[in-house]
Amino acid sequence: MPVAILGLTIGYLLGSIPTAYIVSRVSKGIDIRTVGSGNMGGANVMREIGVLEGVLVGLFDIAKGAGAILVAQALSVSELWIFGAGFAALAGHNFPVFAGFRGGRGSATVIGMFLVLAPKAAFITLAVVAIPFFATRKFAGAIIIGFALLPLFIWLLEGSLSLVRYALAIDVFMLIRNSPDIRQVLTKGIVKDMIHDRQRKKTR
């Protein structure tokens, strides 16, 4: 039990490292939480600070999730505690002790977790997220699609029911955390449809 708790603690502390805040401060002297979407993640840094900085933040946030899982595995704890260490890293990213418990959403951290737990499924999910994001710069929509498909990819490529259940639990957490962005995407879509319908009626 003490070793398992150590894994959870390390996972949370890794997740709590405020990469986006540090990179934005060092690069431009900006508190990333006060600009753009206010989200302390790679996508907001990419839009508001720079592409290179955003990629750097994303890679480090991926490393946080992967690191938490690898540390737990090195401690030789059970699968349940390994899953717990990954979730602790995700919780740390969302509610970082080093940044007043005001963090990001954790998409990159989740990718890092599953790059270790289910590498094939994670790589495909990463591609699903990356392609529409770099094409449109609309991160919320890409994330919704990618993480909705993650449990399916795990089932098809990894065949682990416990991992599928874990991915579904993570999806529920991510759905709750990203609900403002999801509502915004849906609202914009409805508004665009209404405008399009009005314009089409006027042209008749």
N, C-alpha and C positions, 0 to 999 in steps of 0.2 A: 504493500500500500504506500509506504513513504516514497518508493521509487516512482510509482505511478503518479503521485502528486507532484513529484519533481518534474516529471514529463509535462504535466499540465501547466505548471508554473513557468517552465522554460518556454513552452508554446505560447503562453499569453504574453510573456515579456518580449519574445521575438516579434509577435504580431503588433505589439505596442510601439515598436520603433516607428516614429512618424516620418517616414521617408519623404513623402510629398512636401511636408512642412520644411524639412531640412534642406532639400534640394532647391525649393523655391526661395527660401531665405538666402542661401548661399549664392544662388545664381542671379536673382533680381532683387533681393531684399524685400520680397513680398510674402505676406501671410496668405497662403493659398486658400485658406478658409474664408477669406474676405472678398474673393474675386470669382467670377464665373458662377458655376453651380454651387460653390462653397464646399464641394466634396474633396476630401483629402485623398485623392487617388491619381493614377497615372493619366487618365483621360482628361481630367480638369487641368492638370499640369501641362499636358500637351497643347491644349487649346490656349491657355492663358500665359504660359511661360515659354514653351518651345518644344519642338518635336523631340530633340535629343534628350532634354530633361524629362519629358513624359515617358519616353522609352526606358530611360534609366530607372525612374520610379517604378514603372511596371515590372521590370526585371527583378528589382530588389524585393518588391512585394510578392512576386512569385516565389523568390528564394525564401521568404519568411514562412510561407505555407509549406514548402518542401522541407525546409529545415526543421520545422516542428515535428513533422512526421518522421523524418530520418532520426532525430534525437530520440523520439519515443521508441522507434524500432531498435536503436542501439542500446536502449535501456532494457530490452527484452521483456517488455510488458505485453499484456494480452491485446488482442485486436481491438477490443472495446476501449481500452485506455489509449491505444494509438489513435483511434477515431476521436477520442476526447481531446487529445493533444492538438490535433488538427483544428477542431472546433475552438479550442482555447486560443489558437493563433488568429482565427477569424474574429473571435470576440475581441481580442486585443487590438486588431486593426480597426474594428468598428468603434471600440471604446478604449482608446489607448491611455494608460496611466501616465505616460510621459507627455500627453498633450491635452490634459484636462478632460479626458474621456470623450473627446469630440474628434472622431476619425472619419475614415472613408467607408465605402460599402463592402469592400473586400473581394471583388471579382478576381483580381490577379492572385490574391492569396489562396482562393479556392482552386484556381488553376494549378498553383504550385502543389497543393495538397494532393490533387489527383494525378499530377505528373509522376508522383511516387507511388500512389496507391493503384492507379489504373492508367498507366502511361499511354497506351494506344487510344483509349477513349478520350483522354485529356488532350492529346495532340489534335485529334479530330475536332473536339469542341473548341480548342484554341483557334483552329483554322476557321471554323464557322463564325466565331466572334470577330476575328481579325479582318476577314475579307470585307464584310459589309461596313465595319467601322472605318477602315482606311479608305473605302470607296465613298462613304457618305459622311463620316465623322459623327454619326449618330450612334453613340455608344449604348444607350439604354435599349434600343431596339435589338441591337446585335446580342446584347447580354441575355435578353428575354429568350431569344431563339436558341442561343447556345446552351444555356443552362437547362432549358426545357428538354433538350435532346440528350443531355449528359447521362441520365439514368438509362436511357435506351442504348446508347453507345456502350456503356459499361456492361449491360446485360448481353449484348450481341458479341462483344469482343473479349470481355473478361469472364463472364459467366458466374459472377459471384453475387449471390442474393444479398449477403450482408452489405456489400459495397453499394448495391442498388438502393437498399433501404437507407444507407448513410447518405447517398447522393440525393435522395428524395427529401430527407430531413434538412440537408443543407439548402436545397432548392426552396423549401418552405421559409427558412430563415432569410434567404436572399430575396424572396418575393416580398416579404414584410419590409425588409430594409430598403428595397428599391421601389416600393409602392408609389411614392411621389413621382418618380420618373416614369413609371408605367402609366399612371393616370395622365401625366403630361403628354406622353406619346399617343395614348388613346384619344385624348381631348383634341390634340392637333389633327389627328386623323379624321375625327368626326367633323371638325370645323372645315378642313379642306374639302371633305365630301359635300358639305352644305354649300360652300362657295362654288364648287364645281357644278352642282345641280342648278344653282341660281344662274350661273353664267350660261349653262346649256339651255335653260328655259328662255333666257333673253335672246339667244341667237335663233330661236325657233320663229 
